[in-house]
């Protein structure tokens, strides 16, 4: 089997919609409270709010946030699909976000202070990352990593 070059085989083509950069994949997170999720992801995790869509009563149904060029949408449960997020369903997500940051220990602490549960404290991995595992207040699991 040919050895893969994991980091240099990325197609470098701009997205056709202005403002999307090289991002061709957007992850949608379903949560019961979009405002609370936007607050956590922006104020605690340092993501940037791009757009918000409220209903007629001012409650957020949808938000788009970005982390270093990667887009996420936050959807109110029952609005865009019938899928429940892990907080409401009581089911663990079958995936883990692997997020590179500048200071894994500091973000892990900030997330815990913001209501997240630290599942694994930061530890050095054999491949050269400092990595922690954290479950955010909405039930999503994040591996917070820093390249050493």
Secondary structure, DSSP 8 states (H G I E B T S, - for coil): -----TTS-------SSTT-TT----EEEEES-HHHHHHIIIIIT--EEEEEEE-TTS-EEEEEEEETTEEEEEEETTTS-S---HHHH----S--EEEE-S-HHHHHHHHHHTT-EEEEEEEE-TTSEEEEEEE-TTS-EEEEEEE-
